[in-house]
């Protein structure tokens, strides 16, 4: 891999396992320096050492245990990054949880709210903390992890579905707020990954997540799921200069031809393709439903 991120500093949340860790590895390979954060300090310390061993002489890997839903923790991560590196160029909002599984009237309400706090408020707090710096330097890349919950109903996993749809619309809105400032904001749908979150679904069982979703998840476990490196590769692309000007998009790592999008930048910028939008009757050939 070419050193596309040489001289860049990235904050990656939820970086101690799964996709967050894979993105961190790819960023190291691409030349970036990293500030990693996650709630589990022991696991975070272990992977930080592993990544530091892969870093070149001009790269640094730092880590800090933090809960992104806690405003004080977020401020501490932001301040520590700017103090250690003098700048930050990339924010990867990867931290997220499924939340409770089951019918909405039966799940624990505090657990449902907690999922929203981490998946939605946590990402927004990280953006709030870094935006003043990004605006001052007139450059920044905000990369938001999304998922199938943003574009499809997920019965019995409602907190996850609602939070992922909400954070995509926030990212689209933020992209418009900062348009013209040199800050790009995009969302990644990495595909169905075989990570700890899949294991959670299987452990919950069909009585909690529904028979159809359980069987689909079981098949995914058996067949391997989407390649985790594909989502991480998209995260490298969106952090690099190659994607400059691509903003306000929800991008499928697996299904979209994103490597060639820079060739169509003007068309992308003037289109609502690859965004969350309402489907009207006319879009599906229903002539009776629209005025």
C-alpha positions in Angstrom: 0.0 0.0 0.0 1.3 3.5 -0.9 1.8 5.9 2.0 -1.3 7.9 1.3 -1.6 9.2 4.9 2.0 10.2 5.6 2.1 13.1 7.9 -1.6 12.8 8.9 -2.9 12.3 12.4 -6.1 10.3 13.0 -8.3 9.6 16.0 -10.0 6.3 15.8 -12.7 5.4 18.3 -13.6 1.9 19.2 -10.1 1.0 18.0 -9.3 -2.0 20.2 -11.0 -4.7 18.2 -13.0 -5.5 15.0 -13.2 -3.0 12.3 -11.7 -0.2 14.3 -8.6 -2.2 14.9 -8.4 -3.1 11.2 -8.7 0.5 10.2 -5.9 1.4 12.6 -3.7 -1.3 11.0 -4.4 0.0 7.5 -3.7 3.6 8.6 -0.4 2.6 10.1 0.5 0.9 6.8 -0.6 4.1 5.0 1.8 6.2 7.1 -0.5 7.9 9.6 0.1 8.6 13.3 -2.7 7.5 15.6 -4.6 8.3 18.7 -6.7 5.3 19.6 -9.5 5.3 22.1 -11.9 2.6 23.5 -13.5 1.8 26.8 -11.5 -1.4 27.5 -8.1 -0.2 28.6 -6.4 -3.5 28.9 -7.3 -4.5 25.3 -6.5 -1.0 24.1 -3.0 -1.1 25.6 -2.4 -4.5 24.0 -3.3 -3.5 20.5 -1.5 -0.1 20.9 1.7 -2.0 21.4 1.0 -4.2 18.4 0.4 -1.2 16.2 3.4 0.7 17.5 5.6 -2.2 16.4 4.3 -1.8 12.9 4.9 2.0 12.8 7.7 3.7 10.9 10.2 6.0 12.5 8.1 9.1 11.7 4.9 7.6 13.1 3.5 7.6 16.6 0.8 5.6 18.2 -0.9 6.9 21.3 -4.0 5.6 23.1 -6.4 6.7 25.8 -9.2 4.8 27.5 -12.4 6.8 26.9 -16.2 6.6 26.7 -17.3 8.6 23.7 -20.7 9.3 25.3 -18.9 11.2 28.2 -18.2 14.8 27.2 -15.3 15.0 29.6 -13.6 11.9 28.1 -14.1 13.2 24.6 -12.5 16.6 25.5 -9.6 14.8 27.1 -9.0 12.7 23.9 -9.2 15.8 21.7 -6.9 17.8 23.9 -4.4 15.0 24.3 -4.2 14.5 20.6 -3.6 18.1 19.8 -1.0 18.4 22.6 0.8 15.2 21.5 0.8 15.8 17.7 0.1 19.5 17.3 -2.7 18.7 14.8 -5.4 16.2 13.8 -6.6 15.6 10.3 -8.9 12.6 10.5 -11.7 11.5 12.8 -13.0 8.0 12.5 -16.2 7.5 14.5 -16.2 3.7 14.8 -17.3 3.1 18.4 -20.7 1.5 18.5 -22.9 -1.2 20.1 -25.9 -3.2 19.1 -27.8 -2.3 22.3 -30.7 -4.5 23.7 -32.3 -7.2 21.6 -35.9 -8.0 21.7 -39.3 -6.4 21.1 -39.3 -2.7 22.0 -41.8 -3.0 24.8 -39.8 -5.7 26.5 -36.2 -4.5 26.3 -34.6 -2.6 29.1 -35.1 1.1 28.5 -31.9 2.2 30.0 -30.0 -0.2 27.7 -31.9 1.2 24.7 -31.0 4.8 25.7 -27.4 3.7 26.3 -27.1 2.5 22.7 -28.3 5.9 21.5 -25.8 7.7 23.8 -22.8 5.7 22.4 -23.9 5.4 18.7 -25.3 8.9 18.2 -24.3 11.2 20.9 -20.7 9.8 21.1 -20.1 10.5 17.4 -21.6 13.9 17.7 -19.5 14.8 20.7 -16.3 13.8 18.9 -17.3 15.9 15.9 -18.0 18.9 18.2 -14.6 18.5 19.9 -12.6 18.4 16.6 -14.5 20.8 14.4 -13.0 24.0 15.7 -9.5 22.6 15.0 -10.5 21.3 11.5 -12.0 24.7 10.7 -8.9 26.6 11.8 -6.6 24.4 9.6 -9.3 24.4 6.8 -9.0 20.7 6.4 -10.5 17.6 8.0 -11.9 14.2 7.2 -14.8 12.9 9.3 -15.5 9.2 8.7 -18.6 7.8 10.3 -19.3 4.1 10.5 -22.8 3.2 9.7 -24.4 -0.2 8.8 -27.4 -2.0 7.6 -29.5 -0.5 10.3 -29.3 2.9 8.5 -31.1 1.7 5.4 -33.2 -1.3 6.4 -35.6 -1.9 9.3 -34.1 -4.3 12.0 -36.9 -5.7 14.0 -35.9 -6.5 17.6 -32.7 -4.5 17.3 -34.4 -1.2 17.2 -31.9 0.9 19.1 -29.1 0.0 16.7 -31.3 0.6 13.6 -32.6 4.0 14.9 -29.2 5.1 16.0 -27.5 4.2 12.7 -30.1 6.0 10.6 -29.9 9.1 12.9 -26.1 9.3 12.7 -26.1 9.1 8.9 -28.6 12.0 8.7 -26.5 13.9 11.2 -23.4 13.3 9.0 -25.2 14.5 5.9 -26.4 17.6 7.7 -22.9 18.3 9.2 -21.4 18.0 5.7 -23.7 20.8 4.5 -22.9 22.9 7.5 -19.1 22.7 6.8 -19.3 22.7 3.0 -16.6 24.9 1.6 -14.4 24.7 4.7 -12.1 21.9 3.5 -13.9 19.4 5.7 -15.4 16.2 4.2 -17.9 14.1 6.1 -18.9 10.7 4.9 -20.4 7.4 6.2 -19.2 3.9 5.6 -21.5 0.9 5.4 -18.8 -1.8 5.8 -21.1 -4.8 5.0 -22.0 -7.7 7.2 -18.8 -8.4 9.2 -17.9 -11.4 11.3 -17.0 -9.5 14.5 -18.0 -9.6 18.1 -21.3 -8.0 17.2 -22.3 -11.0 15.1 -21.4 -13.2 18.0 -23.7 -11.1 20.2 -26.6 -11.8 17.8 -25.9 -15.6 17.8 -25.6 -15.6 21.6 -28.9 -13.8 21.9 -30.7 -16.5 19.9 -33.8 -16.5 17.7 -36.1 -15.7 20.6 -34.5 -12.3 21.0 -33.5 -11.3 17.5 -36.1 -13.2 15.5 -35.8 -16.5 13.6 -35.1 -14.9 10.2 -32.3 -12.6 11.4 -30.8 -15.3 13.5 -30.7 -17.7 10.5 -29.2 -15.0 8.3 -26.6 -14.3 10.9 -25.8 -18.0 11.3 -25.2 -18.3 7.6 -23.0 -15.3 7.6 -20.9 -16.8 10.4 -20.5 -20.0 8.4 -19.7 -18.3 5.0 -17.3 -15.7 6.4 -19.3 -12.4 5.9 -17.9 -9.3 4.1 -14.1 -8.9 4.0 -13.2 -6.6 6.9 -10.3 -5.3 4.9 -12.7 -3.9 2.3 -14.3 -1.5 4.8 -10.9 -0.6 6.2 -9.7 0.1 2.6 -12.6 2.5 2.1 -11.7 4.2 5.4 -8.1 4.8 4.0 -9.5 6.2 0.8 -11.9 8.6 2.6 -9.0 9.8 4.9 -6.7 10.4 1.9 -6.3 13.3 -0.5 -7.8 11.1 -3.2 -11.2 11.6 -1.8 -11.0 15.4 -1.4 -14.3 17.0 -2.2 -16.4 13.8 -1.8 -18.7 14.6 1.1 -22.2 13.9 2.5 -22.3 10.4 1.1 -23.3 7.0 2.6 -20.9 4.6 0.8 -21.1 0.8 0.7 -17.6 -0.6 1.0 -18.7 -3.8 -0.7 -21.2 -2.7 -3.4 -20.1 0.8 -4.5 -17.4 1.5 -7.0 -15.8 4.1 -4.7 -12.3 3.8 -6.0 -13.3 5.5 -9.2 -15.5 8.2 -7.7 -12.9 10.9 -7.9 -13.3 10.7 -11.7 -16.9 11.9 -11.3 -16.6 14.5 -8.5 -18.7 17.2 -10.2 -21.5 14.8 -10.9 -21.4 13.4 -7.3 -21.4 16.8 -5.8 -24.6 17.8 -7.6 -26.5 14.6 -7.0 -28.4 13.1 -4.0 -27.1 9.6 -5.0 -25.7 7.6 -2.1 -27.7 9.4 0.5 -30.7 8.7 2.8 -33.8 9.7 0.9 -37.6 9.0 0.9 -38.8 6.7 -1.8 -42.0 8.1 -3.4 -44.6 6.1 -5.2 -43.4 7.4 -8.6 -40.0 5.9 -7.9 -41.6 2.5 -7.8 -44.1 2.9 -10.6 -47.1 3.5 -8.4 -49.0 6.1 -10.4 -51.8 6.5 -7.8 -49.8 7.7 -4.8 -48.3 11.1 -5.7 -49.8 14.4 -6.8 
